[in-house]
Amino acid sequence: MNLGLEDKLVLVTGSTGGIGKGTAKSFLQEGARVIINGRTEKGVQAVVEELSVFGTVYGIAADVSTAEESRVLVDKVNELGSLDVLVNNTGVFEVKPFVDVTDEEWLSYYQTNVLSSVRLSRAFLPGMIDKNWGRIINLASEAGIKPYPELIPYGVSKTALITLSRGLAELAKGTGVTVNSVLPGPTWTEGFAKFITDLATEKGQELEPFIREYFQESTPTSLIQRFASVEEVADTIVFLSSVNAAAINGIAQRVEGGIIQSIM
């Protein structure tokens, strides 16, 4: 299937690891030109070098949780050309009791998980509408519609992204621009793999039985009873960005293995 992404200019924020890095690789394999973004120049350049074998890749270091560095990122992207696809992937989370989360931490969640997407969408959406083609994908989470008590600030921020995505889709109604959110569930990223592996070792268990037990006890509603792979999430993002997905607009696409017990 030709996804029609050859030579499209794509920005993936937070793409020095995990789902962001996997998404960048998937776009490159479809012939797109991809901009890697992360907070540090060293981290960005390492991924640029790693992924350059797959196609044309650029790197821009900027902390998109701040308005100033977001403006720097926008200016540098515009120097490369007209952006076709924006993937707002940057996000943070921490397991912490609700009563211990300070106002400052709540504001930090909002700056990183929500306002980064707001700022970049505000910067690039008008140009996409003017040329009558573009894609914006906001990385939300199943926690945005299935709140977890130990992740309340994270869940609230992801709910905001789902609403933002639908609102922007309505704003671009009747154009060739689509805006969707993607809701990954537990995903086998490098960081999470290390966390689970270390936890299994700490408990003196083999990894595979430990994972089976984890899903049976902690995530019993999962239909796949395993972690999603980075590639499964990344390929969903890439498909939603393709010419073939032009009629998929304003949706919250789940890639959470059926954890959420709902037909809608």
C-alpha positions as CSV (number, residue, x, y, z in Angstrom):
1,M,0.0,0.0,0.0
2,N,1.4,3.4,-1.0
3,L,0.7,5.8,1.8
4,G,1.5,8.9,-0.3
5,L,4.1,10.2,2.2
6,E,7.1,10.4,-0.1
7,D,9.0,13.7,0.4
8,K,6.4,15.0,3.0
9,L,8.0,17.0,5.7
10,V,7.2,15.6,9.2
11,L,8.0,16.8,12.7
12,V,7.9,14.3,15.5
13,T,8.4,16.0,18.9
14,G,10.0,14.0,21.7
15,S,11.5,11.6,19.1
16,T,14.9,10.7,20.7
17,G,13.4,7.5,22.1
18,G,10.4,5.3,22.6
19,I,7.2,5.8,20.5
20,G,8.5,9.1,19.0
21,K,11.7,7.5,17.7
22,G,9.8,4.5,16.3
23,T,7.4,6.8,14.6
24,A,10.2,8.8,13.0
25,K,11.7,5.6,11.7
26,S,8.3,4.5,10.3
27,F,7.8,7.8,8.5
28,L,11.3,7.6,7.0
29,Q,10.6,4.1,5.7
30,E,7.6,5.5,3.8
31,G,9.9,8.1,2.1
32,A,9.0,11.1,4.3
33,R,11.6,13.7,5.4
34,V,11.6,13.7,9.2
35,I,12.6,16.2,11.8
36,I,13.8,14.7,15.1
37,N,13.2,16.8,18.2
38,G,14.3,16.5,21.8
39,R,15.6,18.6,24.6
40,T,19.4,18.2,24.1
41,E,21.5,18.6,21.0
42,K,23.5,15.5,21.9
43,G,20.4,13.3,22.1
44,V,18.9,14.6,18.9
45,Q,22.1,14.2,16.9
46,A,22.6,10.6,18.1
47,V,19.1,9.7,16.7
48,V,19.7,11.7,13.5
49,E,22.9,9.6,12.9
50,E,21.1,6.4,13.8
51,L,18.1,6.9,11.5
52,S,19.9,8.6,8.6
53,V,20.3,5.2,6.9
54,F,16.5,5.1,6.4
55,G,16.2,8.5,4.6
56,T,16.4,12.3,4.9
57,V,16.4,13.2,8.6
58,Y,17.0,16.5,10.3
59,G,17.5,17.4,14.0
60,I,16.3,20.3,16.0
61,A,16.9,20.5,19.8
62,A,14.3,22.4,21.6
63,D,12.3,22.1,24.9
64,V,8.7,22.4,23.6
65,S,7.4,22.7,27.2
66,T,8.5,26.4,27.0
67,A,7.0,29.1,24.7
68,E,10.4,30.5,23.8
69,E,12.0,27.3,22.7
70,S,8.8,26.3,20.8
71,R,9.1,29.5,18.8
72,V,12.7,28.6,18.0
73,L,11.6,25.2,16.8
74,V,8.9,26.6,14.6
75,D,11.3,29.1,13.0
76,K,13.8,26.3,12.3
77,V,11.2,24.0,10.9
78,N,10.0,26.8,8.5
79,E,13.5,27.2,7.3
80,L,13.3,23.5,6.1
81,G,10.0,24.0,4.2
82,S,6.3,23.8,4.6
83,L,5.4,21.3,7.3
84,D,3.0,18.5,6.1
85,V,2.7,16.4,9.3
86,L,2.9,17.4,12.9
87,V,3.1,14.6,15.5
88,N,2.8,16.0,19.0
89,N,4.5,13.2,21.0
90,T,6.3,15.0,23.8
91,G,4.9,14.0,27.2
92,V,5.8,13.2,30.8
93,F,4.2,11.2,33.6
94,E,5.0,10.2,37.2
95,V,3.3,7.7,39.5
96,K,2.4,9.8,42.5
97,P,-0.4,10.1,45.1
98,F,-2.9,12.8,44.0
99,V,-2.6,14.7,47.3
100,D,1.1,14.9,46.9
101,V,1.1,16.6,43.5
102,T,1.8,20.3,43.9
103,D,0.3,23.2,41.9
104,E,3.7,23.6,40.3
105,E,3.8,20.0,39.2
106,W,0.3,20.3,37.7
107,L,1.4,23.4,35.8
108,S,4.5,21.5,34.5
109,Y,2.2,18.7,33.3
110,Y,0.1,21.2,31.4
111,Q,3.1,23.0,29.9
112,T,4.7,19.8,28.6
113,N,1.7,17.5,27.7
114,V,-0.8,20.1,26.6
115,L,0.6,23.5,25.8
116,S,3.4,22.1,23.7
117,S,0.8,20.6,21.3
118,V,-1.3,23.8,21.5
119,R,1.6,26.0,20.5
120,L,2.9,23.9,17.7
121,S,-0.6,23.3,16.3
122,R,-1.4,27.0,16.5
123,A,1.9,27.7,14.5
124,F,1.5,25.1,11.8
125,L,-2.3,24.5,11.3
126,P,-2.9,27.8,9.4
127,G,-0.3,26.9,6.8
128,M,-1.8,23.4,6.4
129,I,-5.2,24.9,5.8
130,D,-3.9,27.4,3.3
131,K,-2.4,24.6,1.2
132,N,-5.4,22.4,1.8
133,W,-3.3,19.4,3.1
134,G,-1.9,18.5,6.4
135,R,-2.0,16.1,9.3
136,I,-1.8,16.7,13.0
137,I,-1.6,13.7,15.4
138,N,-1.7,14.3,19.1
139,L,-0.4,11.4,21.3
140,A,-2.9,11.0,24.1
141,S,-3.3,7.8,26.1
142,E,-5.9,5.3,27.3
143,A,-5.5,7.1,30.6
144,G,-7.3,10.0,28.9
145,I,-10.6,8.1,29.0
146,K,-9.8,5.4,31.6
147,P,-8.3,7.4,34.5
148,Y,-5.9,5.8,36.9
149,P,-5.8,7.1,40.5
150,E,-2.0,7.0,40.6
151,L,-1.7,9.0,37.4
152,I,-4.4,11.7,37.7
153,P,-2.5,14.7,36.4
154,Y,-1.2,12.6,33.4
155,G,-4.8,11.4,32.7
156,V,-6.2,14.9,32.9
157,S,-3.6,16.2,30.4
158,K,-4.3,13.4,28.0
159,T,-8.1,14.1,28.1
160,A,-7.2,17.6,27.2
161,L,-5.3,16.4,24.1
162,I,-8.3,14.4,23.0
163,T,-10.5,17.4,23.2
164,L,-7.9,19.6,21.5
165,S,-7.7,17.2,18.6
166,R,-11.4,17.1,18.0
167,G,-11.7,20.9,18.3
168,L,-8.9,21.5,15.8
169,A,-10.5,18.9,13.4
170,E,-13.7,21.0,13.6
171,L,-11.7,24.1,12.9
172,A,-10.3,22.6,9.8
173,K,-13.6,21.2,8.6
174,G,-14.0,21.0,4.8
175,T,-10.3,21.2,4.1
176,G,-7.7,18.6,3.3
177,V,-6.4,18.8,6.9
178,T,-7.1,16.1,9.4
179,V,-6.5,16.1,13.2
180,N,-6.6,13.0,15.3
181,S,-5.4,11.7,18.6
182,V,-3.8,8.3,19.2
183,L,-4.3,6.5,22.5
184,P,-1.5,4.0,23.2
185,G,-1.8,1.7,26.1
186,P,1.1,-0.2,27.8
187,T,3.9,-0.1,25.2
188,W,7.2,-2.0,25.2
189,T,9.5,1.0,24.9
190,E,13.2,0.9,25.9
191,G,12.4,2.7,29.1
192,F,9.4,0.5,30.1
193,A,11.2,-2.7,29.1
194,K,14.1,-1.8,31.5
195,F,11.6,-1.0,34.2
196,I,9.7,-4.3,33.8
197,T,12.8,-6.4,33.4
198,D,14.4,-4.9,36.5
199,L,11.2,-5.5,38.4
200,A,11.0,-9.1,37.4
201,T,14.7,-9.6,38.4
202,E,14.1,-7.9,41.7
203,K,11.2,-10.4,42.4
204,G,13.3,-13.3,41.2
205,Q,11.0,-14.2,38.4
206,E,11.5,-15.0,34.7
207,L,10.4,-12.2,32.4
208,E,7.7,-13.9,30.4
209,P,5.8,-15.4,33.3
210,F,6.1,-12.1,35.2
211,I,4.6,-10.2,32.2
212,R,1.7,-12.7,32.0
213,E,1.1,-12.2,35.7
214,Y,1.3,-8.5,35.4
215,F,-1.5,-8.4,32.8
216,Q,-3.7,-10.9,34.6
217,E,-3.5,-9.0,37.9
218,S,-2.9,-5.3,36.9
219,T,-4.5,-5.1,33.5
220,P,-7.1,-7.9,33.3
221,T,-9.3,-6.1,30.7
222,S,-6.5,-6.1,28.1
223,L,-7.7,-8.3,25.2
224,I,-4.2,-8.9,23.9
225,Q,-2.7,-9.6,27.3
226,R,0.7,-8.2,26.3
227,F,2.4,-4.9,25.7
228,A,1.9,-3.2,22.3
229,S,5.1,-2.9,20.4
230,V,6.5,0.5,19.5
231,E,6.1,-0.4,15.8
232,E,2.4,-1.1,16.3
233,V,1.8,2.3,17.7
234,A,4.1,4.0,15.2
235,D,2.5,2.4,12.2
236,T,-0.9,3.5,13.4
237,I,0.3,7.1,13.5
238,V,1.9,6.9,10.1
239,F,-1.3,5.4,8.6
240,L,-3.5,8.2,10.1
241,S,-1.1,10.6,8.4
242,S,-1.4,9.1,5.0
243,V,-3.4,10.0,2.0
244,N,-5.4,6.8,2.5
245,A,-6.7,8.0,5.8
246,A,-8.3,11.3,4.6
247,A,-11.8,10.3,5.8
248,I,-10.5,9.5,9.3
249,N,-10.8,12.8,11.1
250,G,-11.5,14.0,14.7
251,I,-11.2,10.6,16.2
252,A,-9.5,9.2,19.3
253,Q,-7.8,6.1,17.8
254,R,-7.0,3.5,20.5
255,V,-3.9,1.3,20.3
256,E,-4.3,0.0,23.8
257,G,-5.0,-3.7,23.2
258,G,-8.7,-3.4,24.2
259,I,-8.1,-2.4,27.9
260,I,-11.0,0.0,27.7
261,Q,-14.2,-2.0,27.9
262,S,-16.4,-0.1,25.5
263,I,-17.7,-0.6,22.0
264,M,-17.2,3.1,21.1
